[in-house]
């Protein structure tokens, strides 16, 4: 019983991290498409590069954590 609650808390934290990473990655992608990449690159080149790297890491984290959760939950014993 306690183990199931602990697993639920851990999965909730992992899903929170996943959704935060997804939000940041989609946010920067939308900024690029809405405001134009040239404007962002001219004004905030270093910030844009850092945000792009973090958003790509967020997407990679999303896929790996989802595969890990899926494998733990739905794997046949």
N, CA, C and O atoms as CSV, one atom per row, in Angstrom:
chain,resi,resn,atom,element,x,y,z
A,1,UNK,N,N,0.824,-1.194,0.000
A,1,UNK,CA,C,0.000,0.000,0.000
A,1,UNK,C,C,0.870,1.262,0.000
A,1,UNK,O,O,0.643,2.184,-0.783
A,2,UNK,N,N,1.856,1.287,0.878
A,2,UNK,CA,C,2.754,2.439,0.942
A,2,UNK,C,C,3.603,2.515,-0.318
A,2,UNK,O,O,3.902,3.603,-0.810
A,3,UNK,N,N,3.992,1.348,-0.840
A,3,UNK,CA,C,4.812,1.317,-2.051
A,3,UNK,C,C,4.028,1.874,-3.234
A,3,UNK,O,O,4.580,2.605,-4.056
A,4,UNK,N,N,2.736,1.529,-3.326
A,4,UNK,CA,C,1.918,2.046,-4.423
A,4,UNK,C,C,1.763,3.558,-4.324
A,4,UNK,O,O,1.802,4.251,-5.341
A,5,UNK,N,N,1.588,4.076,-3.115
A,5,UNK,CA,C,1.481,5.523,-2.947
A,5,UNK,C,C,2.795,6.208,-3.307
A,5,UNK,O,O,2.798,7.278,-3.916
A,6,UNK,N,N,3.909,5.588,-2.926
A,6,UNK,CA,C,5.214,6.151,-3.252
A,6,UNK,C,C,5.441,6.147,-4.759
A,6,UNK,O,O,5.947,7.124,-5.310
A,7,UNK,N,N,5.068,5.048,-5.437
A,7,UNK,CA,C,5.184,4.994,-6.893
A,7,UNK,C,C,4.327,6.071,-7.545
A,7,UNK,O,O,4.753,6.716,-8.503
A,8,UNK,N,N,3.109,6.265,-7.020
A,8,UNK,CA,C,2.226,7.287,-7.571
A,8,UNK,C,C,2.838,8.674,-7.426
A,8,UNK,O,O,2.754,9.489,-8.344
A,9,UNK,N,N,3.453,8.945,-6.279
A,9,UNK,CA,C,4.086,10.249,-6.060
A,9,UNK,C,C,5.262,10.433,-7.011
A,9,UNK,O,O,5.440,11.513,-7.575
A,10,UNK,N,N,6.063,9.388,-7.193
A,10,UNK,CA,C,7.215,9.472,-8.095
A,10,UNK,C,C,6.757,9.682,-9.530
A,10,UNK,O,O,7.330,10.505,-10.243
A,11,UNK,N,N,5.727,8.947,-9.970
A,11,UNK,CA,C,5.209,9.129,-11.325
A,11,UNK,C,C,4.613,10.519,-11.501
A,11,UNK,O,O,4.737,11.112,-12.573
A,12,UNK,N,N,3.971,11.043,-10.468
A,12,UNK,CA,C,3.410,12.391,-10.555
A,12,UNK,C,C,4.516,13.428,-10.726
A,12,UNK,O,O,4.385,14.362,-11.517
A,13,UNK,N,N,5.599,13.258,-9.984
A,13,UNK,CA,C,6.728,14.181,-10.117
A,13,UNK,C,C,7.347,14.067,-11.503
A,13,UNK,O,O,7.672,15.082,-12.120
A,14,UNK,N,N,7.516,12.838,-12.001
A,14,UNK,CA,C,8.072,12.650,-13.336
A,14,UNK,C,C,7.177,13.276,-14.397
A,14,UNK,O,O,7.671,13.915,-15.325
A,15,UNK,N,N,5.870,13.098,-14.268
A,15,UNK,CA,C,4.957,13.690,-15.244
A,15,UNK,C,C,4.972,15.212,-15.157
A,15,UNK,O,O,4.837,15.887,-16.177
A,16,UNK,N,N,5.131,15.755,-13.967
A,16,UNK,CA,C,5.257,17.205,-13.836
A,16,UNK,C,C,6.493,17.729,-14.547
A,16,UNK,O,O,6.440,18.759,-15.221
A,17,UNK,N,N,7.608,17.018,-14.397
A,17,UNK,CA,C,8.835,17.404,-15.098
A,17,UNK,C,C,8.637,17.302,-16.603
A,17,UNK,O,O,9.087,18.169,-17.351
A,18,UNK,N,N,7.963,16.243,-17.047
A,18,UNK,CA,C,7.720,16.047,-18.475
A,18,UNK,C,C,6.893,17.193,-19.040
A,18,UNK,O,O,7.239,17.750,-20.082
A,19,UNK,N,N,5.805,17.553,-18.365
A,19,UNK,CA,C,4.946,18.605,-18.895
A,19,UNK,C,C,5.625,19.967,-18.841
A,19,UNK,O,O,5.381,20.810,-19.705
A,20,UNK,N,N,6.473,20.196,-17.844
A,20,UNK,CA,C,7.230,21.448,-17.803
A,20,UNK,C,C,8.217,21.516,-18.964
A,20,UNK,O,O,8.384,22.569,-19.579
A,21,UNK,N,N,8.870,20.397,-19.263
A,21,UNK,CA,C,9.802,20.363,-20.389
A,21,UNK,C,C,9.069,20.554,-21.705
A,21,UNK,O,O,9.551,21.265,-22.587
A,22,UNK,N,N,7.909,19.925,-21.846
A,22,UNK,CA,C,7.125,20.098,-23.069
A,22,UNK,C,C,6.671,21.539,-23.235
A,22,UNK,O,O,6.722,22.087,-24.335
A,23,UNK,N,N,6.227,22.151,-22.147
A,23,UNK,CA,C,5.772,23.537,-22.235
A,23,UNK,C,C,6.910,24.449,-22.677
A,23,UNK,O,O,6.714,25.309,-23.535
A,24,UNK,N,N,8.090,24.272,-22.102
A,24,UNK,CA,C,9.205,25.144,-22.464
A,24,UNK,C,C,9.635,24.921,-23.904
A,24,UNK,O,O,9.972,25.877,-24.603
A,25,UNK,N,N,9.629,23.668,-24.360
A,25,UNK,CA,C,10.049,23.417,-25.734
A,25,UNK,C,C,9.029,23.949,-26.731
A,25,UNK,O,O,9.414,24.540,-27.740
A,26,UNK,N,N,7.731,23.755,-26.474
A,26,UNK,CA,C,6.734,24.284,-27.394
A,26,UNK,C,C,6.667,25.805,-27.322
A,26,UNK,O,O,6.344,26.458,-28.315
A,27,UNK,N,N,6.969,26.375,-26.159
A,27,UNK,CA,C,6.964,27.824,-26.013
A,27,UNK,C,C,8.029,28.458,-26.894
A,27,UNK,O,O,7.752,29.431,-27.596
A,28,UNK,N,N,9.237,27.924,-26.867
A,28,UNK,CA,C,10.296,28.515,-27.687
A,28,UNK,C,C,10.037,28.273,-29.165
A,28,UNK,O,O,10.352,29.132,-29.988
A,29,UNK,N,N,9.472,27.124,-29.523
A,29,UNK,CA,C,9.158,26.863,-30.929
A,29,UNK,C,C,8.089,27.833,-31.418
A,29,UNK,O,O,8.190,28.358,-32.527
A,30,UNK,N,N,7.070,28.073,-30.602
A,30,UNK,CA,C,6.040,29.039,-30.981
A,30,UNK,C,C,6.597,30.453,-31.073
A,30,UNK,O,O,6.191,31.218,-31.948
A,31,UNK,N,N,7.521,30.811,-30.183
A,31,UNK,CA,C,8.138,32.135,-30.267
A,31,UNK,C,C,8.873,32.305,-31.585
A,31,UNK,O,O,8.804,33.360,-32.215
A,32,UNK,N,N,9.575,31.263,-31.998
A,32,UNK,CA,C,10.329,31.357,-33.244
A,32,UNK,C,C,9.380,31.533,-34.421
A,32,UNK,O,O,9.624,32.365,-35.295
A,33,UNK,N,N,8.290,30.750,-34.453
A,33,UNK,CA,C,7.380,30.840,-35.590
A,33,UNK,C,C,6.552,32.121,-35.567
A,33,UNK,O,O,6.259,32.678,-36.625
A,34,UNK,N,N,6.170,32.598,-34.387
A,34,UNK,CA,C,5.315,33.786,-34.328
A,34,UNK,C,C,6.093,35.078,-34.558
A,34,UNK,O,O,5.635,35.952,-35.293
A,35,UNK,N,N,7.254,35.207,-33.943
A,35,UNK,CA,C,7.982,36.466,-34.019
A,35,UNK,C,C,9.023,36.490,-35.129
A,35,UNK,O,O,9.570,37.548,-35.439
A,36,UNK,N,N,9.298,35.367,-35.717
A,36,UNK,CA,C,10.300,35.311,-36.770
A,36,UNK,C,C,11.671,35.022,-36.197
A,36,UNK,O,O,12.102,35.654,-35.232
A,37,UNK,N,N,12.347,34.069,-36.793
A,37,UNK,CA,C,13.630,33.634,-36.235
A,37,UNK,C,C,14.698,34.711,-36.359
A,37,UNK,O,O,15.568,34.808,-35.493
A,38,UNK,N,N,14.656,35.524,-37.416
A,38,UNK,CA,C,15.701,36.531,-37.593
A,38,UNK,C,C,15.645,37.596,-36.507
A,38,UNK,O,O,16.684,38.039,-36.018
A,39,UNK,N,N,14.445,38.008,-36.128
A,39,UNK,CA,C,14.315,39.017,-35.078
A,39,UNK,C,C,14.862,38.496,-33.756
A,39,UNK,O,O,15.578,39.206,-33.051
A,40,UNK,N,N,14.521,37.252,-33.423
A,40,UNK,CA,C,15.007,36.684,-32.169
A,40,UNK,C,C,16.515,36.503,-32.188
A,40,UNK,O,O,17.186,36.748,-31.186
A,41,UNK,N,N,17.049,36.076,-33.322
A,41,UNK,CA,C,18.488,35.828,-33.390
A,41,UNK,C,C,19.264,37.143,-33.306
A,41,UNK,O,O,20.319,37.198,-32.675
A,42,UNK,N,N,18.745,38.212,-33.944
A,42,UNK,CA,C,19.459,39.483,-33.904
A,42,UNK,C,C,19.511,40.064,-32.494
A,42,UNK,O,O,20.539,40.607,-32.087
A,43,UNK,N,N,18.417,39.957,-31.748
A,43,UNK,CA,C,18.363,40.621,-30.450
A,43,UNK,C,C,18.914,39.752,-29.323
A,43,UNK,O,O,19.669,40.239,-28.481
A,44,UNK,N,N,18.553,38.498,-29.298
A,44,UNK,CA,C,18.891,37.644,-28.152
A,44,UNK,C,C,19.514,36.328,-28.625
A,44,UNK,O,O,18.967,35.251,-28.385
A,45,UNK,N,N,20.636,36.426,-29.282
A,45,UNK,CA,C,21.215,35.224,-29.880
A,45,UNK,C,C,21.620,34.201,-28.822
A,45,UNK,O,O,21.311,33.019,-28.970
A,46,UNK,N,N,22.293,34.620,-27.775
A,46,UNK,CA,C,22.756,33.685,-26.747
A,46,UNK,C,C,21.581,33.083,-25.992
A,46,UNK,O,O,21.562,31.881,-25.729
A,47,UNK,N,N,20.598,33.915,-25.640
A,47,UNK,CA,C,19.428,33.411,-24.920
A,47,UNK,C,C,18.659,32.423,-25.781
A,47,UNK,O,O,18.186,31.401,-25.283
A,48,UNK,N,N,18.531,32.718,-27.072
A,48,UNK,CA,C,17.817,31.819,-27.980
A,48,UNK,C,C,18.522,30.473,-28.088
A,48,UNK,O,O,17.870,29.429,-28.070
A,49,UNK,N,N,19.835,30.490,-28.200
A,49,UNK,CA,C,20.582,29.233,-28.308
A,49,UNK,C,C,20.430,28.413,-27.032
A,49,UNK,O,O,20.236,27.199,-27.096
A,50,UNK,N,N,20.516,29.066,-25.874
A,50,UNK,CA,C,20.354,28.351,-24.605
A,50,UNK,C,C,18.952,27.765,-24.492
A,50,UNK,O,O,18.788,26.622,-24.065
A,51,UNK,N,N,17.932,28.548,-24.877
A,51,UNK,CA,C,16.561,28.043,-24.799
A,51,UNK,C,C,16.336,26.887,-25.770
A,51,UNK,O,O,15.631,25.933,-25.443
A,52,UNK,N,N,16.924,26.964,-26.951
A,52,UNK,CA,C,16.776,25.859,-27.901
A,52,UNK,C,C,17.426,24.585,-27.382
A,52,UNK,O,O,16.856,23.501,-27.511
A,53,UNK,N,N,18.610,24.705,-26.797
A,53,UNK,CA,C,19.279,23.527,-26.245
A,53,UNK,C,C,18.451,22.933,-25.110
A,53,UNK,O,O,18.280,21.716,-25.035
A,54,UNK,N,N,17.938,23.791,-24.228
A,54,UNK,CA,C,17.123,23.292,-23.122
A,54,UNK,C,C,15.822,22.677,-23.612
A,54,UNK,O,O,15.351,21.691,-23.044
A,55,UNK,N,N,15.236,23.246,-24.662
A,55,UNK,CA,C,13.990,22.670,-25.164
A,55,UNK,C,C,14.240,21.321,-25.830
A,55,UNK,O,O,13.425,20.408,-25.698
A,56,UNK,N,N,15.351,21.184,-26.539
A,56,UNK,CA,C,15.668,19.881,-27.131
A,56,UNK,C,C,15.949,18.849,-26.048
A,56,UNK,O,O,15.534,17.696,-26.167
A,57,UNK,N,N,16.647,19.253,-24.997
A,57,UNK,CA,C,16.864,18.338,-23.878
A,57,UNK,C,C,15.547,17.977,-23.206
A,57,UNK,O,O,15.366,16.846,-22.756
A,58,UNK,N,N,14.630,18.934,-23.137
A,58,UNK,CA,C,13.312,18.654,-22.576
A,58,UNK,C,C,12.541,17.639,-23.403
A,58,UNK,O,O,11.880,16.761,-22.849
A,59,UNK,N,N,12.620,17.752,-24.727
A,59,UNK,CA,C,11.937,16.773,-25.576
A,59,UNK,C,C,12.561,15.390,-25.445
A,59,UNK,O,O,11.848,14.387,-25.400
A,60,UNK,N,N,13.882,15.333,-25.385
A,60,UNK,CA,C,14.549,14.041,-25.206
A,60,UNK,C,C,14.162,13.432,-23.862
A,60,UNK,O,O,13.886,12.236,-23.775
A,61,UNK,N,N,14.142,14.260,-22.811
A,61,UNK,CA,C,13.716,13.795,-21.490
A,61,UNK,C,C,12.286,13.290,-21.527
A,61,UNK,O,O,11.967,12.271,-20.915
A,62,UNK,N,N,11.419,14.001,-22.247
A,62,UNK,CA,C,10.024,13.586,-22.369
A,62,UNK,C,C,9.929,12.191,-22.967
A,62,UNK,O,O,9.248,11.329,-22.411
A,63,UNK,N,N,10.593,11.953,-24.084
A,63,UNK,CA,C,10.474,10.653,-24.735
A,63,UNK,C,C,11.073,9.533,-23.895
A,63,UNK,O,O,10.492,8.451,-23.801
A,64,UNK,N,N,12.228,9.780,-23.283
A,64,UNK,CA,C,12.833,8.731,-22.471
A,64,UNK,C,C,12.009,8.414,-21.231
A,64,UNK,O,O,11.860,7.247,-20.871
A,65,UNK,N,N,11.470,9.442,-20.573
A,65,UNK,CA,C,10.657,9.187,-19.389
A,65,UNK,C,C,9.343,8.509,-19.744
A,65,UNK,O,O,8.873,7.647,-19.002
A,66,UNK,N,N,8.742,8.888,-20.872
A,66,UNK,CA,C,7.494,8.233,-21.271
A,66,UNK,C,C,7.741,6.767,-21.620
A,66,UNK,O,O,6.935,5.905,-21.271
A,67,UNK,N,N,8.835,6.481,-22.296
A,67,UNK,CA,C,9.165,5.088,-22.604
A,67,UNK,C,C,9.429,4.317,-21.317
A,67,UNK,O,O,9.002,3.170,-21.178
A,68,UNK,N,N,10.135,4.947,-20.371
A,68,UNK,CA,C,10.431,4.294,-19.095
A,68,UNK,C,C,9.158,4.019,-18.307
A,68,UNK,O,O,8.986,2.923,-17.774
A,69,UNK,N,N,8.267,4.996,-18.226
A,69,UNK,CA,C,7.007,4.801,-17.507
A,69,UNK,C,C,6.159,3.744,-18.201
A,69,UNK,O,O,5.562,2.892,-17.543
A,70,UNK,N,N,6.105,3.799,-19.522
A,70,UNK,CA,C,5.295,2.825,-20.261
A,70,UNK,C,C,5.829,1.413,-20.042
A,70,UNK,O,O,5.060,0.470,-19.861
A,71,UNK,N,N,7.153,1.280,-20.062
A,71,UNK,CA,C,7.757,-0.034,-19.877
A,71,UNK,C,C,7.505,-0.558,-18.466
A,71,UNK,O,O,7.247,-1.749,-18.289
A,72,UNK,N,N,7.575,0.310,-17.468
A,72,UNK,CA,C,7.334,-0.120,-16.087
A,72,UNK,C,C,5.878,-0.498,-15.856
A,72,UNK,O,O,5.589,-1.462,-15.147
A,73,UNK,N,N,4.964,0.255,-16.450
A,73,UNK,CA,C,3.549,0.046,-16.173
A,73,UNK,C,C,2.952,-1.096,-16.988
A,73,UNK,O,O,2.146,-1.868,-16.469
A,74,UNK,N,N,3.332,-1.210,-18.243
A,74,UNK,CA,C,2.637,-2.128,-19.133
A,74,UNK,C,C,3.449,-3.350,-19.539
A,74,UNK,O,O,3.010,-4.138,-20.376
A,75,UNK,N,N,4.625,-3.511,-18.953
A,75,UNK,CA,C,5.429,-4.689,-19.282
A,75,UNK,C,C,4.790,-5.929,-18.659
A,75,UNK,O,O,4.276,-5.892,-17.542
A,76,UNK,N,N,4.837,-7.007,-19.398
A,76,UNK,CA,C,4.288,-8.256,-18.861
A,76,UNK,C,C,5.309,-8.875,-17.919
A,76,UNK,O,O,6.490,-8.960,-18.256
A,77,UNK,N,N,4.874,-9.303,-16.758
A,77,UNK,CA,C,5.828,-9.866,-15.794
A,77,UNK,C,C,6.345,-11.229,-16.226
A,77,UNK,O,O,7.154,-11.834,-15.523
